[in-house]
Amino acid sequence: MKRVATALVLIPVLTWLILAGPQWAFVAVVAAVGLAVFYEFDQIVAAHGFARAGIPGMAAGLALLLAPDPEIVVVLGGLLGLVLAMRIREVSNVLPGAASFVLGIVYIFGAWRCALALRGIGPHWLMFALLLSWAGDTAALYIGRAFGRHKLAPNVSPGKTWEGAIGSVAGGIVAGAIYAHYLLSAAPLGIVVLFAATGNIAGQLGDLAESALKRGAGVKDSGSSLPGHGGWLDRVDSSLFAIPVVYGLLKLFPQ
């Protein structure tokens, strides 16, 4: 019940923000959510026994999100991560510390940078990318429960099945095709199906990637700030993969 109530609050607000909200409000919310997600990621890093990126990591992430030239931010962020990691007393942890610093910045704020760019191309394309995971998750839940027999990745996420994964792709394609038919009518159906299937698969990989991070850290959820959903990272893990992939495809096949 808490899960449904949280979704009923978040989804309408997010939909308005993407489709009709002013740019400054959208950027502000994306930045705030990015900071919350990065904080939870940092907690997982600490649970692995590595040094947290902390405030420097958040500052570098915001720079990647907002800077006019993101390429130099990635390079300087990598160098900063390595410099800061040299403070770690255990020299064997310098490389993991620097790697987690850079990963958190690119994984989270890099994806949100793609969200800003995708909205710049067209707000409906960003909604399309988000819908792929939302619809796919719902389809996977019901199809997996009804028909799931073969484990997808038992060491990472024991509850997921190949049947549920296939159902997720189908659900993403159907939802994406319906949405595009009415709101992205200039896009050919073949392109829409390609984007939907690829974006959904990327989102499922994002979900598994976060599960692997949590399982390695020995934690069930990334946080508890969203009733019924765990933390912010738990809620957006699929989108962190799906959004960059849809954006990349749209750059390859402009519509």
GUVEX-599386 format. One line per 5 residues: number of its first residue (from 1); their letters; for each residue x, y, z of C-alpha. Coordinates in Angstrom, 1 decimal. Layout:
NUM) A) X/Y/Z | ...
end
This chain:
1) MKRVA) 0.0/0.0/0.0 | 2.8/2.4/0.9 | 4.5/1.6/-2.5 | 1.3/2.5/-4.4 | 0.7/5.7/-2.3
6) TALVL) 4.3/6.9/-3.0 | 3.9/6.2/-6.7 | 0.6/8.1/-6.8 | 2.3/11.1/-5.4 | 5.6/11.0/-7.3
11) IPVLT) 4.4/10.1/-10.9 | 2.0/13.0/-11.4 | 4.5/15.5/-10.0 | 7.3/14.1/-12.2 | 5.1/14.0/-15.3
16) WLILA) 4.1/17.7/-14.8 | 7.7/18.6/-14.2 | 9.0/16.9/-17.3 | 6.2/18.0/-19.7 | 5.2/21.4/-18.4
21) GPQWA) 7.5/22.5/-15.6 | 9.9/25.5/-16.1 | 13.4/24.6/-16.9 | 14.8/26.0/-13.7 | 12.5/23.8/-11.6
26) FVAVV) 13.3/20.7/-13.6 | 17.0/21.2/-13.3 | 16.7/22.0/-9.5 | 14.7/18.7/-8.9 | 17.1/16.7/-11.0
31) AAVGL) 20.1/18.1/-9.1 | 18.4/17.5/-5.7 | 17.5/13.9/-6.6 | 21.0/13.4/-8.0 | 22.5/14.4/-4.7
36) AVFYE) 20.1/12.1/-2.7 | 21.0/9.2/-5.0 | 24.7/9.9/-4.8 | 24.5/10.0/-1.0 | 22.9/6.5/-1.0
41) FDQIV) 25.5/5.2/-3.5 | 28.2/6.6/-1.2 | 26.7/4.7/1.7 | 26.9/1.5/-0.3 | 30.5/2.3/-1.1
46) AAHGF) 31.3/2.7/2.6 | 29.5/-0.6/3.3 | 32.0/-2.2/0.9 | 34.8/-0.9/3.0 | 36.0/1.8/0.7
51) ARAGI) 36.4/5.5/1.2 | 33.3/7.7/0.6 | 33.4/10.5/-2.0 | 31.5/12.8/0.3 | 31.1/16.5/-0.5
56) PGMAA) 33.9/16.5/-3.1 | 32.0/13.8/-5.0 | 28.8/15.7/-4.8 | 30.4/18.9/-6.0 | 32.0/17.1/-8.9
61) GLALL) 28.7/15.5/-9.8 | 26.9/18.8/-9.8 | 29.7/20.2/-12.0 | 29.1/17.3/-14.5 | 25.4/18.0/-14.5
66) LAPDP) 25.5/21.7/-15.0 | 28.8/22.5/-16.7 | 28.7/23.6/-20.4 | 31.6/21.3/-21.2 | 31.0/18.0/-19.4
71) EIVVV) 34.0/16.2/-21.0 | 36.6/18.2/-19.1 | 34.6/17.7/-15.9 | 34.8/13.9/-16.3 | 38.6/14.1/-16.8
76) LGGLL) 39.2/16.5/-13.9 | 36.8/14.5/-11.8 | 38.8/11.3/-12.4 | 42.0/13.1/-11.4 | 40.4/14.6/-8.3
81) GLVLA) 39.2/11.1/-7.3 | 42.7/9.7/-7.6 | 44.2/12.6/-5.6 | 41.6/12.3/-2.8 | 42.1/8.5/-2.7
86) MRIRE) 45.7/9.0/-1.8 | 44.5/10.1/1.7 | 43.5/6.5/2.4 | 45.9/4.8/4.8 | 45.5/1.4/3.3
91) VSNVL) 47.3/1.7/0.0 | 45.6/-1.3/-1.4 | 42.3/0.6/-1.2 | 43.5/3.6/-3.2 | 42.4/2.2/-6.6
96) PGAAS) 38.9/1.1/-5.4 | 38.4/4.4/-3.6 | 39.3/6.4/-6.8 | 37.3/4.1/-9.0 | 34.1/4.4/-6.8
101) FVLGI) 34.5/8.2/-6.8 | 34.5/8.3/-10.6 | 31.8/5.6/-11.0 | 29.4/7.5/-8.7 | 29.8/10.7/-10.6
106) VYIFG) 29.4/9.1/-14.1 | 26.8/6.5/-13.0 | 24.4/9.0/-11.4 | 25.1/12.6/-12.6 | 26.1/11.4/-16.1
111) AWRCA) 22.8/9.7/-16.5 | 21.0/12.9/-15.2 | 23.0/14.9/-17.7 | 21.5/12.7/-20.4 | 18.1/13.4/-18.9
116) LALRG) 18.5/17.1/-19.3 | 19.7/16.6/-22.9 | 16.9/14.3/-23.7 | 14.3/16.8/-22.4 | 16.0/19.4/-24.6
121) IGPHW) 15.3/17.3/-27.7 | 11.8/16.8/-26.6 | 10.0/16.3/-23.2 | 8.1/13.3/-24.6 | 11.3/11.5/-25.4
126) LMFAL) 12.3/11.7/-21.7 | 8.8/10.5/-20.6 | 9.2/7.7/-23.2 | 12.5/6.6/-21.7 | 11.0/6.6/-18.1
131) LLSWA) 7.9/4.7/-19.2 | 9.9/1.8/-20.6 | 11.1/0.9/-17.1 | 7.8/1.7/-15.3 | 5.7/-0.4/-17.6
136) GDTAA) 8.4/-3.1/-17.8 | 8.6/-3.4/-14.0 | 4.9/-3.8/-13.7 | 4.7/-6.5/-16.5 | 7.7/-8.3/-15.1
141) LYIGR) 6.1/-8.4/-11.6 | 2.9/-10.1/-12.8 | 4.3/-12.3/-15.5 | 7.2/-13.4/-13.3 | 4.8/-14.4/-10.5
146) AFGRH) 2.5/-16.3/-12.9 | 5.0/-18.0/-15.2 | 8.5/-17.5/-13.7 | 10.4/-20.7/-13.6 | 14.0/-20.0/-14.8
151) KLAPN) 16.2/-17.8/-12.6 | 17.7/-14.8/-14.5 | 20.6/-14.0/-12.1 | 20.3/-16.0/-8.9 | 23.6/-14.7/-7.4
156) VSPGK) 22.5/-11.1/-7.8 | 18.7/-11.0/-7.6 | 17.2/-14.4/-6.8 | 13.6/-13.3/-7.4 | 14.0/-12.3/-11.0
161) TWEGA) 13.3/-14.8/-13.8 | 13.8/-15.0/-17.5 | 10.1/-15.1/-18.0 | 9.7/-11.9/-16.1 | 12.5/-10.3/-18.0
166) IGSVA) 10.9/-11.2/-21.3 | 7.5/-9.9/-20.0 | 9.3/-6.7/-19.1 | 10.6/-6.2/-22.6 | 7.1/-6.9/-24.0
171) GGIVA) 5.5/-4.5/-21.6 | 8.0/-1.8/-22.4 | 7.5/-2.2/-26.1 | 3.7/-2.1/-25.8 | 3.7/1.0/-23.5
176) GAIYA) 6.4/2.7/-25.6 | 4.5/2.0/-28.9 | 1.2/3.4/-27.5 | 2.9/6.5/-26.1 | 4.8/7.1/-29.3
181) HYLLS) 1.7/6.6/-31.4 | 0.0/9.5/-29.8 | 2.8/11.8/-28.6 | 5.8/10.9/-30.8 | 3.9/10.3/-34.1
186) AAPLG) 6.8/11.4/-36.3 | 8.9/8.4/-35.2 | 8.5/5.3/-37.3 | 7.2/2.2/-35.6 | 10.4/0.2/-36.2
191) IVVLF) 12.5/2.9/-34.5 | 10.1/3.0/-31.6 | 10.2/-0.7/-31.1 | 14.0/-0.7/-31.3 | 14.3/2.2/-28.8
196) AATGN) 11.7/0.6/-26.5 | 13.3/-2.9/-26.5 | 16.8/-1.6/-26.1 | 15.9/0.9/-23.4 | 13.9/-1.6/-21.4
201) IAGQL) 16.8/-4.2/-21.5 | 19.2/-1.4/-20.4 | 16.8/-0.6/-17.5 | 16.8/-4.2/-16.4 | 20.6/-4.3/-16.5
206) GDLAE) 20.5/-1.2/-14.4 | 18.3/-2.9/-11.8 | 20.6/-5.9/-11.7 | 23.7/-3.6/-11.4 | 22.3/-1.9/-8.4
211) SALKR) 21.3/-5.2/-6.9 | 24.9/-6.5/-7.3 | 26.2/-3.4/-5.5 | 23.8/-3.8/-2.6 | 24.4/-7.6/-2.3
216) GAGVK) 28.1/-7.0/-2.2 | 27.6/-4.5/0.5 | 25.2/-6.7/2.5 | 22.3/-4.3/2.4 | 18.7/-4.9/1.3
221) DSGSS) 17.8/-1.3/0.2 | 19.8/1.8/-0.7 | 17.8/3.8/1.8 | 14.4/4.2/3.5 | 13.4/7.7/2.3
226) LPGHG) 10.6/6.5/-0.1 | 8.0/4.4/1.7 | 7.5/1.1/0.0 | 10.3/1.7/-2.5 | 13.4/1.8/-0.3
231) GWLDR) 15.7/4.6/-1.3 | 16.0/7.0/-4.2 | 18.6/4.8/-5.9 | 16.3/1.8/-5.6 | 13.6/3.8/-7.4
236) VDSSL) 15.8/5.2/-10.3 | 18.3/2.4/-10.8 | 16.6/1.3/-14.1 | 16.3/4.9/-15.4 | 20.0/5.5/-14.8
241) FAIPV) 20.7/3.0/-17.6 | 17.6/3.5/-19.8 | 17.8/7.2/-20.2 | 21.4/7.3/-21.5 | 20.7/4.4/-23.9
246) VYGLL) 17.6/6.1/-25.3 | 19.5/9.4/-25.6 | 22.3/7.6/-27.4 | 20.0/5.9/-29.8 | 18.2/9.2/-30.5
251) KLFPQ) 21.6/10.7/-31.4 | 22.4/7.8/-33.7 | 18.9/7.9/-35.3 | 17.6/11.5/-35.0 | 13.8/11.8/-35.3
end
